[in-house]
Amino acid sequence: MLSKLAVAALLCGATFGAVPSAPPPVPTSGPATPSAPAPTSKQTADFTSFFTTVLAGHVPGGNISSQMRQGFTQQLLGQIAAAFAGEGKFRELQFVSADTIQQYLRYHYMAVFENGSQGIVFILDSNGTIVGFFQDKS
């Protein structure tokens, strides 16, 4: 299982650290509104590409915020890969639910591996940019 090393704690800190012009932290909990649309097949493919790239130890390209891109250090990528290593080979993302919190969309998925599964959430801003990637605690 993904430990509290957690993608959440590390990415949140790295993504929204003490940068003067950084946006406010992406909320990962709080009152959510279940009115978000389900992801498109393209969004799920983009999330899958993002996730497999991170698991391979590389900084994902595509539509991610500059703060996210800068937060993916080699050390963090190694910690994420190590956290999932016991799960075996990654197989797929299965959509679970979508909701909104403030102006952010949260897409909840189950990351399915050969030896288990783990809840993952991808957070998008109002422009559709990935601004968060966390262990799903809901």
C-alpha positions in Angstrom: 0.0 0.0 0.0 1.0 3.6 -0.5 2.5 4.9 2.6 2.0 8.3 4.1 5.3 9.2 2.3 2.4 9.8 0.4 2.3 11.3 -2.9 -0.2 13.6 -1.1 2.2 15.0 1.5 5.2 15.2 -0.8 3.6 16.6 -3.9 1.4 19.0 -2.0 4.5 20.4 -0.2 6.6 20.4 -3.3 3.9 21.7 -5.5 2.7 24.5 -3.3 5.7 25.4 -1.2 6.9 28.8 -0.3 6.8 30.3 -3.8 5.5 33.9 -3.5 3.3 33.6 -6.6 2.1 30.1 -6.0 -1.6 29.4 -6.1 -3.4 28.4 -2.9 -3.0 24.7 -1.9 -5.3 22.3 -3.7 -7.9 21.1 -1.3 -7.9 17.4 -0.8 -10.7 17.2 1.7 -13.6 19.2 2.8 -17.2 19.5 1.6 -17.4 18.1 -1.9 -20.2 18.5 -4.4 -20.9 15.3 -6.4 -21.9 17.3 -9.5 -18.7 16.9 -11.5 -19.1 15.2 -14.9 -17.5 11.8 -15.4 -14.1 12.0 -17.1 -13.9 11.6 -20.9 -12.0 8.7 -22.3 -9.3 11.1 -23.3 -9.0 12.3 -19.7 -8.7 8.8 -18.4 -6.0 8.1 -21.1 -4.2 11.2 -20.0 -4.4 10.2 -16.3 -3.1 6.7 -17.2 -0.2 8.2 -19.2 0.6 10.6 -16.3 0.5 7.7 -13.8 2.6 5.3 -15.8 5.2 7.9 -16.5 5.5 8.7 -12.8 5.7 5.0 -11.9 8.5 4.7 -14.5 10.5 7.4 -12.7 10.0 10.3 -15.2 8.4 13.7 -15.0 5.1 13.6 -16.9 4.5 15.9 -19.8 1.2 17.0 -21.0 -1.3 19.3 -19.3 0.2 19.6 -15.8 0.8 22.8 -13.8 4.3 24.2 -13.8 4.3 23.8 -10.0 3.6 20.1 -10.4 6.3 19.7 -13.0 8.8 21.5 -10.7 7.8 19.4 -7.7 8.7 16.1 -9.4 12.3 15.7 -8.2 14.2 12.5 -8.9 14.0 11.8 -5.2 10.2 12.1 -5.1 9.8 10.0 -8.3 11.9 7.3 -6.7 9.8 7.4 -3.5 6.6 7.1 -5.5 7.9 4.2 -7.5 9.1 2.5 -4.4 5.7 3.0 -2.7 4.0 1.1 -5.4 6.7 -1.5 -6.1 5.0 -4.1 -3.9 1.8 -3.9 -5.9 3.4 -5.5 -9.0 2.9 -4.4 -12.5 0.4 -1.6 -13.1 -2.6 -2.7 -15.2 -5.2 0.1 -15.4 -7.1 2.9 -13.9 -10.7 2.3 -13.1 -12.9 5.3 -12.7 -14.7 5.5 -9.3 -16.3 8.9 -9.0 -16.0 12.6 -9.6 -16.7 15.6 -7.5 -15.8 19.3 -7.1 -14.3 21.2 -4.2 -14.1 24.9 -4.5 -13.2 25.5 -8.2 -11.3 22.2 -8.6 -12.5 18.9 -10.2 -11.5 15.7 -8.4 -11.4 12.4 -10.3 -11.2 9.4 -8.1 -9.8 6.2 -9.6 -8.7 2.8 -8.5 -5.2 2.0 -9.7 -5.2 -1.7 -10.4 -2.0 -3.7 -10.2 -1.3 -7.4 -10.5 -1.0 -7.8 -6.7 -3.6 -5.3 -5.5 -5.1 -1.9 -6.0 -4.8 1.6 -4.6 -7.2 4.6 -4.7 -5.8 7.6 -6.5 -7.2 11.1 -7.1 -6.3 13.5 -9.8 -7.2 17.2 -9.3 -7.8 19.5 -12.2 -8.2 23.3 -12.1 -10.9 25.1 -14.1 -8.7 25.1 -17.2 -8.4 21.2 -17.1 -4.8 21.3 -15.9 -3.6 18.6 -13.5 -2.7 20.5 -10.3 -2.8 17.6 -7.9 -2.2 13.8 -7.7 -2.7 12.1 -4.4 -3.5 8.9 -2.6 -7.3 8.8 -2.4 -8.4 8.6 1.2 -12.2 8.7 0.5 
